[in-house]
Structures are given as C-alpha cells and as structure tokens.
Amino acid sequence: MTTVPDIDYALQSQAVKTPTAIYLSGSIPLTADGKFVEGTIAEKTRQCILNLKAIVEEAGSSVEKIVKVNIFLADMDNFAEMNSEYEKWFSHKPARSCVAVKTLPKNVDVEIEAIALP
C-alpha cells in the first residue's frame, strides 16, 4: 500500500482489501513528503481526500467507488467549509457520518476514513 510518512503503521494497515470491500484507515492532512498541511480546513480536507485517493487507487479502485465515509472534525464550526471541499470529490454522495471529536492524532483538525468497492 501507499505509505504516508510520519504515521506509525505498525499498529494498523492503510487499507485492507477483501473480495467485497476496501476498508481505508483514517487519513489526516499529511503530504506524501511528511509535512502537515497548514491553512484552511478546506485545504486540510483536500489533503485527506488526496491521501485516500492514492490508497484506494493503489488497491485497484477509485474515489467514485467509495460507498461510506466517516469524517472526524475537531471543531464543528468547520463543518460548512469542510463540506465545500468534500462535495468536489464525492458528487456520487456515499453514505456518510461526520462527528465532532475532542482531539485527533497529531492534533490535526480533520481525519477521514472510508470504505470502497473493489
């Protein structure tokens, strides 16, 4: 699977592919060269989705085959701005949950996980 630096993958897989689904672990706004995205929640959301896109494509699928998304936000005041970026990628409207959490790994503002069809 594609590796995103600075995350300890000894405790998890980036994705697990079964005959019927691809389960993608949570993605945080970390670039391929290991840098955290600074800026707006839209920019951070975009990076999370780009990470998921790279992993799901390496598994032989695509963003369009994502059927379930879970979004974790550190601040629900960012909900509308996060949605403005999200809708650019998920026009097919997969099932989705979005929850506020107290903190996220590495103190990021957003984390996104997904399930895709192979």
Helices and strands as residue ranges (DSSP letters): E 15-17, E 22-27, H 41-58, G 63-65, E 66-73, G 76-78, H 79-89, E 95-100, G 105-107, E 110-116
